Amino acid sequence: MINYTCADYRIEMILLSLRQRLQREDLSEEERNDIILQMKKLEAAMELD
């Protein structure tokens, strides 16, 4: 059985919100790159990369 903690859930929700923000068309290139970087860090923390 895999342990799924509140911290895991929190990271998942943050990742989901970042993915939703990335879909916005009014983002600058800098904002887009920052979001992608944040997502990569979270995915690495969750070992999803």
Backbone as CSV, one residue per row, in Angstrom:
resi,resn,N_x,N_y,N_z,CA_x,CA_y,CA_z,C_x,C_y,C_z
1,MET,0.844,-1.183,0.000,0.000,0.000,0.000,0.890,1.247,0.000
2,ILE,0.517,2.222,-0.818,1.266,3.463,-0.915,0.707,4.464,0.080
3,ASN,1.605,5.092,0.844,1.177,6.133,1.774,0.959,7.422,1.005
4,TYR,-0.194,8.022,1.165,-0.549,9.267,0.508,-0.872,10.263,1.604
5,THR,-0.004,11.253,1.760,-0.129,12.176,2.881,-0.774,13.490,2.462
6,CYS,-1.047,14.298,3.447,-1.580,15.644,3.195,-0.580,16.465,2.381
7,ALA,0.696,16.272,2.643,1.727,16.993,1.897,1.690,16.598,0.421
8,ASP,1.487,15.311,0.145,1.378,14.847,-1.243,0.178,15.502,-1.930
9,TYR,-0.929,15.543,-1.232,-2.144,16.147,-1.773,-1.921,17.630,-2.045
10,ARG,-1.282,18.302,-1.122,-1.007,19.737,-1.269,-0.163,19.998,-2.508
11,ILE,0.899,19.223,-2.679,1.770,19.389,-3.840,0.990,19.127,-5.126
12,GLU,0.143,18.120,-5.110,-0.682,17.811,-6.286,-1.593,18.973,-6.652
13,MET,-2.194,19.592,-5.644,-3.095,20.711,-5.897,-2.332,21.944,-6.397
14,ILE,-1.148,22.163,-5.874,-0.323,23.269,-6.360,0.049,23.024,-7.818
15,LEU,0.442,21.801,-8.132,0.796,21.441,-9.497,-0.396,21.628,-10.435
16,LEU,-1.557,21.237,-9.996,-2.767,21.411,-10.796,-3.040,22.890,-11.062
17,SER,-2.903,23.713,-10.040,-3.151,25.148,-10.230,-2.120,25.769,-11.171
18,LEU,-0.880,25.307,-11.101,0.139,25.811,-12.021,-0.180,25.413,-13.458
19,ARG,-0.639,24.192,-13.646,-1.021,23.740,-14.996,-2.171,24.585,-15.543
20,GLN,-3.120,24.919,-14.673,-4.241,25.756,-15.103,-3.765,27.161,-15.454
21,ARG,-2.864,27.713,-14.649,-2.323,29.043,-14.947,-1.558,29.049,-16.261
22,LEU,-0.889,27.964,-16.562,-0.099,27.862,-17.783,-0.978,27.932,-19.030
23,GLN,-2.246,27.591,-18.889,-3.180,27.622,-20.012,-3.628,29.040,-20.376
24,ARG,-3.375,29.991,-19.513,-3.790,31.371,-19.777,-3.003,31.948,-20.941
25,GLU,-3.682,32.667,-21.779,-3.048,33.235,-22.966,-2.378,34.571,-22.696
26,ASP,-2.700,35.206,-21.578,-2.161,36.536,-21.311,-0.873,36.517,-20.475
27,LEU,-0.224,35.379,-20.376,1.026,35.277,-19.622,2.192,35.795,-20.455
28,SER,3.095,36.485,-19.780,4.320,36.885,-20.455,5.230,35.657,-20.547
29,GLU,6.233,35.754,-21.378,7.181,34.650,-21.534,7.898,34.367,-20.210
30,GLU,8.194,35.416,-19.466,8.863,35.262,-18.165,7.966,34.522,-17.182
31,GLU,6.686,34.892,-17.134,5.739,34.215,-16.241,5.594,32.746,-16.636
32,ARG,5.495,32.499,-17.926,5.347,31.135,-18.430,6.564,30.279,-18.028
33,ASN,7.756,30.840,-18.210,8.977,30.117,-17.851,9.066,29.869,-16.353
34,ASP,8.618,30.844,-15.557,8.631,30.693,-14.100,7.690,29.573,-13.667
35,ILE,6.516,29.521,-14.263,5.541,28.469,-13.938,6.102,27.105,-14.312
36,ILE,6.698,27.003,-15.488,7.279,25.728,-15.929,8.379,25.286,-14.980
37,LEU,9.208,26.217,-14.541,10.278,25.899,-13.593,9.704,25.398,-12.270
38,GLN,8.669,26.077,-11.775,8.022,25.645,-10.530,7.446,24.240,-10.674
39,MET,6.822,23.980,-11.830,6.242,22.661,-12.068,7.316,21.578,-12.079
40,LYS,8.439,21.858,-12.720,9.531,20.882,-12.767,10.061,20.578,-11.376
41,LYS,10.172,21.617,-10.543,10.645,21.410,-9.167,9.676,20.533,-8.375
42,LEU,8.377,20.813,-8.520,7.377,20.024,-7.804,7.348,18.581,-8.308
43,GLU,7.430,18.414,-9.623,7.438,17.061,-10.186,8.658,16.280,-9.719
44,ALA,9.782,16.950,-9.627,10.993,16.289,-9.124,10.827,15.908,-7.655
45,ALA,10.198,16.791,-6.890,9.967,16.500,-5.475,9.036,15.301,-5.309
46,MET,8.101,15.145,-6.261,7.168,14.027,-6.206,7.689,12.827,-7.001
47,GLU,8.882,12.989,-7.573,9.509,11.949,-8.387,8.644,11.568,-9.575
48,LEU,8.070,12.594,-10.255,7.241,12.370,-11.438,7.985,12.627,-12.737
49,ASP,9.179,13.204,-12.631,9.880,13.569,-13.869,10.548,12.416,-14.548
